[in-house]
């Protein structure tokens, strides 16, 4: 049977792998040789799940959004990752990776962040474990996500600005990789999404798969069946999407819908819709779909949401798109912002702008009245209040 999971070489179809400079080989190889064995250890699993329960607050609720469902004439469930400690799904992965780093004997952590949620989640687990933490963040993102920068500093992390290129997530990732090359022995790099060289996309997806694992149990209790008709998530690099898709990847009767940021429109020149605009290329150690010029230079993505303006997409998602297993929809800034406001008014939940993109599909795409559609509510909107205020003149 064809599987949409990574193979042992870290490939999803033609995408994935580890395209890395020789200097990074020992770091990635140490991780690749150990990650599955470490994750399989009963003591690791026990500590991981204990922290998810007592520290993160899992399982997160699966909430039937009644008023939203009424409006769009279908059954819409929200997987409430916004209720996780730190306000997003990112902490599922950082808890897993900090435990991994400890098992590998590392005593310094580096990370990259765009919207700041992954940076906060990394700083949080480093504070929890008493481990030194350096977070790289683009200068532009530092300005537009000031509350998260303050949180990271309060948690004891050092935030280092990336001042090259577009001064956003791509450049922060470049800086973090540089740091890792220079500090291979004592440092573990916690990548925040299903991107980067193997084994990162697979490892991060496995840590996030707790999302779909819970949905199966919760739906069984509520609807009497484990499988929804559709799972929906926004995709930048794609870790929240990988988490909700994971246990349904090889279940063909469950539709997979990935929602990308169209920015000011797919053809506007200001977009981050990688599936529509990307060609096969290599970014940050992985072969995937990538927005690039004719001669292969990476083009600058744009989205109103700092968490979705990555010029590529994780190899799992590139494969879902190329194989036709996933349905990809692009949503503009305007439609995403309206969807965020709508959820706030209909359900009393203010979503992150990233998540608002996923919620916007109900205006675009019709579902049947008896369809069960589960949307990953990947983050809460506190960090985006200023964007909402500016946009809607609140």
C-alpha positions as CSV (number, residue, x, y, z in Angstrom):
1,X,0.0,0.0,0.0
2,X,1.2,3.5,-0.9
3,X,2.0,5.5,2.2
4,X,2.2,9.3,2.6
5,X,4.6,9.0,5.6
6,X,8.3,9.5,5.3
7,X,10.5,6.6,4.2
8,X,13.6,5.6,6.1
9,X,15.7,8.1,4.1
10,X,13.3,10.9,5.0
11,X,11.6,11.1,1.6
12,X,7.9,11.8,1.0
13,X,7.7,10.7,-2.7
14,X,10.3,12.8,-4.4
15,X,10.5,15.4,-1.6
16,X,12.5,15.5,1.6
17,X,16.0,14.1,2.2
18,X,19.0,15.8,3.7
19,X,20.8,18.3,1.4
20,X,23.3,19.7,3.9
21,X,26.8,21.0,3.9
22,X,29.4,18.6,5.1
23,X,29.8,20.6,8.3
24,X,26.3,19.8,9.3
25,X,26.5,16.1,8.5
26,X,27.6,15.0,12.1
27,X,24.7,16.9,13.7
28,X,22.0,15.5,11.5
29,X,23.5,12.0,11.5
30,X,23.6,11.9,15.3
31,X,19.9,12.8,15.4
32,X,18.9,10.5,12.5
33,X,20.6,7.5,14.1
34,X,19.0,8.0,17.5
35,X,15.6,9.8,17.2
36,X,13.4,6.7,16.6
37,X,15.1,4.6,19.3
38,X,14.9,7.4,21.8
39,X,11.2,8.1,21.0
40,X,10.4,4.4,21.4
41,X,11.9,4.2,24.9
42,X,9.1,3.7,27.5
43,X,10.8,6.3,29.8
44,X,10.8,8.9,27.1
45,X,7.2,8.3,26.2
46,X,6.1,8.4,29.8
47,X,7.9,11.7,30.5
48,X,6.7,13.2,27.1
49,X,3.0,12.3,27.8
50,X,3.2,13.3,31.4
51,X,4.4,16.8,30.4
52,X,1.8,17.1,27.7
53,X,-0.8,16.4,30.3
54,X,0.4,18.3,33.4
55,X,2.3,21.1,31.8
56,X,0.8,21.7,28.3
57,X,-2.8,20.9,29.3
58,X,-3.6,18.1,26.9
59,X,-5.8,16.6,25.7
60,X,-7.1,19.8,24.1
61,X,-10.9,19.9,23.6
62,X,-12.6,19.0,20.3
63,X,-15.3,21.7,20.2
64,X,-18.4,21.6,18.0
65,X,-18.8,25.2,16.8
66,X,-22.6,25.4,16.6
67,X,-23.1,28.9,15.3
68,X,-20.3,28.5,12.7
69,X,-21.8,25.1,11.7
70,X,-25.3,26.7,11.3
71,X,-24.0,29.4,9.2
72,X,-22.1,27.1,6.8
73,X,-24.6,24.2,6.9
74,X,-22.1,21.6,7.9
75,X,-20.6,20.1,11.1
76,X,-17.5,22.1,12.1
77,X,-15.4,20.9,14.9
78,X,-12.5,23.0,16.2
79,X,-9.4,21.2,17.7
80,X,-8.5,23.7,20.4
81,X,-4.7,23.9,20.2
82,X,-5.1,27.6,21.1
83,X,-5.7,26.3,24.7
84,X,-2.2,24.7,24.9
85,X,0.2,26.4,27.3
86,X,1.9,29.2,25.4
87,X,-1.1,29.6,23.1
88,X,-0.4,27.3,20.2
89,X,0.4,23.8,19.0
90,X,4.1,24.6,18.9
91,X,4.8,23.5,22.4
92,X,3.9,19.8,21.6
93,X,7.1,19.7,19.5
94,X,9.4,21.7,21.8
95,X,8.5,19.4,24.7
96,X,9.5,16.4,22.6
97,X,12.7,18.0,21.3
98,X,13.9,19.3,24.6
99,X,13.6,15.7,26.0
100,X,15.4,14.5,22.9
101,X,18.2,17.0,23.4
102,X,18.7,15.9,27.0
103,X,18.9,12.3,26.0
104,X,21.6,13.3,23.5
105,X,23.5,15.1,26.2
106,X,23.1,18.7,24.7
107,X,23.1,21.6,27.1
108,X,22.4,24.5,24.7
109,X,19.4,25.1,22.5
110,X,19.0,27.2,19.4
111,X,15.8,27.9,17.5
112,X,14.4,30.1,14.8
113,X,11.0,31.8,14.9
114,X,8.7,33.8,12.6
115,X,5.5,34.7,14.5
116,X,7.4,34.1,17.7
117,X,5.1,31.3,18.9
118,X,7.8,28.6,18.3
119,X,10.4,30.9,19.9
120,X,8.2,31.3,23.0
121,X,7.5,27.6,23.1
122,X,11.3,26.9,22.9
123,X,12.1,29.5,25.5
124,X,9.4,27.9,27.7
125,X,10.8,24.4,27.7
126,X,14.4,25.7,28.1
127,X,13.2,27.5,31.3
128,X,11.4,24.4,32.4
129,X,14.6,22.3,32.0
130,X,17.2,25.0,33.0
131,X,18.9,24.9,29.6
132,X,20.5,27.9,27.8
133,X,18.4,29.2,24.9
134,X,19.2,31.4,21.9
135,X,16.3,32.3,19.5
136,X,17.0,33.8,16.0
137,X,14.3,36.0,14.7
138,X,14.1,38.3,11.7
139,X,14.4,42.0,12.5
140,X,11.0,42.7,10.8
141,X,9.3,39.9,12.8
142,X,10.8,41.3,16.0
143,X,9.0,44.6,15.3
144,X,5.7,43.1,14.4
145,X,5.6,40.4,17.2
146,X,6.8,42.5,20.1
147,X,4.8,40.8,22.8
148,X,6.3,37.4,21.9
149,X,9.8,38.9,22.0
150,X,9.1,40.2,25.5
151,X,7.8,36.7,26.5
152,X,11.0,35.0,25.3
153,X,13.2,37.5,27.2
154,X,11.1,37.0,30.4
155,X,11.6,33.3,30.0
156,X,15.4,33.8,30.0
157,X,16.1,33.4,26.3
158,X,18.5,35.5,24.2
159,X,16.7,36.8,21.1
160,X,19.2,37.5,18.3
161,X,17.9,39.5,15.3
162,X,18.5,38.4,11.7
163,X,19.4,41.5,9.8
164,X,20.2,40.0,6.3
165,X,17.9,39.4,3.3
166,X,14.2,40.0,4.0
167,X,14.9,40.0,7.8
168,X,12.1,37.4,8.3
169,X,11.8,33.7,9.0
170,X,14.0,32.4,6.2
171,X,16.9,34.6,7.3
172,X,16.4,33.6,11.0
173,X,16.7,30.0,9.9
174,X,19.9,30.7,8.0
175,X,21.4,32.3,11.1
176,X,20.4,29.4,13.3
177,X,22.0,26.9,10.8
178,X,25.2,28.9,10.9
179,X,25.2,28.8,14.7
180,X,24.7,25.0,14.7
181,X,27.6,24.5,12.3
182,X,29.8,26.4,14.7
183,X,28.6,24.6,17.8
184,X,28.0,21.0,16.9
185,X,28.9,19.3,20.1
186,X,26.9,20.9,22.9
187,X,24.0,22.5,20.8
188,X,20.7,21.0,19.7
189,X,18.7,23.0,17.1
190,X,14.9,22.8,17.8
191,X,13.3,23.4,14.3
192,X,9.8,24.6,14.8
193,X,8.1,23.1,11.7
194,X,8.1,20.1,9.4
195,X,11.0,21.6,7.4
196,X,14.7,21.2,7.3
197,X,16.9,18.1,6.6
198,X,15.8,14.6,7.6
199,X,15.0,13.6,10.3
200,X,13.4,16.9,11.3
201,X,10.2,16.8,9.1
202,X,9.4,13.3,10.3
203,X,10.4,13.9,14.0
204,X,8.4,17.1,14.3
205,X,5.4,15.4,12.6
206,X,5.6,12.6,15.1
207,X,5.6,14.9,18.1
208,X,2.7,16.9,16.6
209,X,0.7,13.7,15.8
210,X,-0.7,13.8,19.3
211,X,-3.3,16.2,17.7
212,X,-4.8,13.6,15.3
213,X,-4.3,10.8,17.9
214,X,-6.6,12.7,20.2
215,X,-9.1,13.6,17.5
216,X,-9.6,9.9,16.7
217,X,-10.5,9.2,20.4
218,X,-12.6,12.3,20.8
219,X,-14.6,11.8,17.6
220,X,-15.2,8.2,18.6
221,X,-16.8,9.4,21.8
222,X,-18.8,12.2,20.3
223,X,-19.8,10.9,16.8
224,X,-19.2,7.2,17.2
225,X,-16.5,7.2,14.6
226,X,-12.8,7.9,14.5
227,X,-12.6,9.4,11.0
228,X,-14.0,12.8,10.1
229,X,-14.8,13.5,6.5
230,X,-12.2,16.3,6.3
231,X,-9.3,17.6,8.3
232,X,-8.4,21.3,7.7
233,X,-5.3,23.3,8.7
234,X,-3.3,26.3,7.6
235,X,0.1,25.6,6.2
236,X,3.3,27.8,6.3
237,X,6.0,25.3,7.0
238,X,3.2,23.0,8.1
239,X,3.6,21.5,11.6
240,X,0.1,22.1,12.9
241,X,-1.1,20.6,9.6
242,X,1.2,17.6,9.9
243,X,-0.2,17.1,13.4
244,X,-3.8,17.0,12.4
245,X,-3.2,15.1,9.1
246,X,-0.8,12.5,10.6
247,X,-3.1,9.6,11.5
248,X,-5.3,10.2,8.5
249,X,-2.5,10.4,5.8
250,X,-3.1,6.8,4.7
251,X,-6.9,6.8,5.2
252,X,-8.2,7.8,1.8
253,X,-11.8,8.4,2.9
254,X,-10.6,11.3,5.1
255,X,-10.2,14.4,2.9
256,X,-7.1,16.5,3.6
257,X,-7.4,20.3,3.1
258,X,-4.3,22.5,3.4
259,X,-4.8,26.3,3.4
260,X,-2.0,28.6,2.3
261,X,-1.6,32.4,2.5
262,X,-2.4,34.1,-0.8
263,X,-1.4,37.4,0.7
264,X,-2.7,40.2,-1.6
265,X,-3.6,37.6,-4.2
266,X,-1.8,34.7,-5.8
267,X,-0.7,36.8,-8.9
268,X,-0.1,40.0,-6.9
269,X,3.6,39.4,-6.4
270,X,2.9,39.6,-2.7
271,X,1.9,36.0,-1.7
272,X,3.0,33.0,0.2
273,X,1.0,30.4,-1.7
274,X,3.8,27.9,-2.3
275,X,1.7,25.1,-3.9
276,X,0.4,27.5,-6.5
277,X,3.6,29.4,-7.1
278,X,6.4,27.0,-6.1
279,X,8.7,24.9,-8.2
280,X,10.9,22.0,-6.9
281,X,14.0,23.3,-5.2
282,X,16.1,23.0,-2.0
283,X,15.7,25.2,1.0
284,X,17.2,24.7,4.5
285,X,18.4,21.2,3.7
286,X,15.3,19.7,2.2
287,X,14.0,19.1,-1.4
288,X,10.5,20.6,-1.6
289,X,8.3,23.1,-3.4
290,X,9.7,26.5,-3.2
291,X,8.9,30.0,-4.5
292,X,11.8,31.0,-6.7
293,X,12.8,33.0,-9.7
294,X,13.5,31.5,-13.2
295,X,17.2,31.2,-12.2
296,X,16.5,29.6,-8.9
297,X,16.8,32.5,-6.5
298,X,14.4,32.3,-3.6
299,X,11.6,34.9,-3.9
300,X,10.3,36.8,-0.9
301,X,7.0,35.5,0.4
302,X,4.4,37.9,1.8
303,X,1.5,37.3,4.2
304,X,-0.2,39.5,6.8
305,X,0.5,36.6,9.2
306,X,4.1,36.2,10.3
307,X,3.7,32.5,10.7
308,X,2.8,31.8,7.1
309,X,5.3,33.8,5.1
310,X,7.8,31.0,4.5
311,X,8.9,30.7,0.8
312,X,8.7,26.9,0.9
313,X,6.5,24.2,2.5
314,X,7.4,21.0,4.3
315,X,8.2,18.0,2.1
316,X,5.2,16.1,3.5
317,X,2.9,18.8,2.2
318,X,4.8,19.1,-1.1
319,X,4.1,15.4,-1.6
320,X,0.4,15.7,-0.6
321,X,0.0,18.5,-3.1
322,X,2.0,16.8,-6.0
323,X,0.3,13.5,-5.5
324,X,-3.2,15.0,-5.3
325,X,-3.8,13.4,-1.8
326,X,-4.2,16.9,-0.3
327,X,-6.5,19.6,-1.5
328,X,-4.7,23.0,-1.4
329,X,-6.6,26.3,-1.1
330,X,-5.1,29.8,-1.0
331,X,-6.7,32.5,1.1
332,X,-6.0,36.3,0.9
333,X,-5.2,38.6,3.8
334,X,-8.6,40.2,3.5
335,X,-10.6,36.9,3.7
336,X,-8.4,35.6,6.6
337,X,-8.9,38.7,8.6
338,X,-12.7,38.6,8.1
339,X,-12.8,34.9,9.1
340,X,-10.9,35.7,12.3
341,X,-13.4,38.4,13.1
342,X,-16.3,36.1,12.3
343,X,-15.1,33.4,14.6
344,X,-14.6,35.9,17.4
345,X,-18.2,37.2,17.0
346,X,-19.9,33.8,16.4
347,X,-18.1,31.6,18.9
348,X,-16.3,33.9,21.3
349,X,-12.9,32.6,20.2
350,X,-10.2,35.0,18.8
351,X,-7.9,33.0,16.6
352,X,-4.4,33.6,15.5
353,X,-4.2,35.1,12.0
354,X,-2.5,32.0,10.8
355,X,-5.6,29.9,11.9
356,X,-8.0,32.5,10.4
357,X,-6.7,31.4,7.0
358,X,-8.0,27.8,7.6
359,X,-11.4,29.2,8.9
360,X,-11.8,31.3,5.7
361,X,-12.3,28.2,3.5
362,X,-16.0,27.9,4.4
363,X,-16.8,31.0,2.3
364,X,-14.9,29.4,-0.6
365,X,-15.8,25.7,-0.5
366,X,-19.1,24.0,0.2
367,X,-19.5,20.9,2.4
368,X,-22.4,18.6,2.8
369,X,-24.8,19.1,5.8
370,X,-23.8,15.8,7.4
371,X,-20.0,16.2,6.8
372,X,-17.8,16.2,9.8
373,X,-15.1,18.8,9.2
374,X,-12.3,19.2,11.8
375,X,-10.3,22.5,11.7
376,X,-7.1,22.7,13.6
377,X,-7.5,25.9,15.7
378,X,-3.7,26.1,15.8
379,X,-3.2,29.3,17.9
380,X,-4.9,32.0,19.8
381,X,-5.1,35.6,18.6
382,X,-3.5,37.4,21.6
383,X,-0.2,37.8,19.7
384,X,-2.1,39.3,16.8
385,X,-4.3,41.9,18.6
386,X,-2.3,44.8,17.2
387,X,-2.7,43.5,13.6
388,X,-6.5,43.1,14.2
389,X,-6.7,46.6,15.8
390,X,-4.8,48.2,12.8
391,X,-6.7,46.2,10.2
392,X,-10.3,46.8,11.5
393,X,-9.6,50.2,13.2
394,X,-10.8,48.8,16.4
